[in-house]
Amino acid sequence: MSYVDMAYLKKTDIRNGVIHYRRRKTGQYLEISLTRELKSILSFFSPFVKGSPYLFPVIRSKEKERVQYENGLRLQNHYLKKLTHTLGLSAPLSTHVARHTWATIAKKEYIPLAVISEALGHNSQKTTQIYLASLDNRILDEANLKIARAIKKVG
């Protein structure tokens, strides 16, 4: 889920154990079942949103919602950048990296492109193909190494 969609989620978006929402970028309607892990995350944030209509403590009032979202996004990415340095990672972490990571894992687990596309809220599978093509090429690199080793064994 994109950060903007997460930030604007309201408690009323949860009905019968399912989050119902519309992507802000594309307008696509999505439903996400509440997994045990997701329930745990919501439970963690629950004390921070008492009396608020929102699920997460990003937007705290109806006034200047967009500014609150943008400030929350900036702050989250700031903390992720600090975490990048603390962990000594070569690639920077960001809120968007989570979406990339989910899509990469889904691809590696042979989840059908149509499912990945729908989960990401893309309007077309072509968008998802472009998105996935821009991701990590390690699988292809590993395949090429295995083929090269196999060729050496034969030769």
C-alpha positions, 0 to 999 in steps of 0.5 A: 500500500502506498504511504498516501493511501495508508495515511488517509485510512479511516477506522470506518474503512474496516468492515467485517475484517476487511480494509476497503479503500480507493487508491488516491493515485488511480481511484482503484477500489481495493479490499485487503483482509486483516491478517494477524500481522496487520491486526498487530500493527493496527493494535500497536497504533491504536493508542496513538489514534484514540478519538481520531477517525484515522487508523494511523497517527499521520493526519490528526485533524481535518484542517490541512490534511494534505500538509499533515500527510506530506509532513508525515511522509517526509518524517517517515523517509527521514527516519528510514534514511537514518536507518539506512545509514545505521544498518550500512545499507548501500541502497536507501530505504524509503516508503516506496521501497516497501512496495518495491519489496512486496512486488519483488517477493511476489514475483519471486514467489511466482504470484501471477502478474494480474494479482501483483498488478491488482494488489499494487492498485495499477490500472494496467498490467503493463504498468506493473510490468514496467514497475517490475522490470525496474526492480532487482535483476539478481534473479536474472544475474543468478540464472546467467551465472548458473547457465555459464557454469553449466556451459563450462562443465559441458565444454 
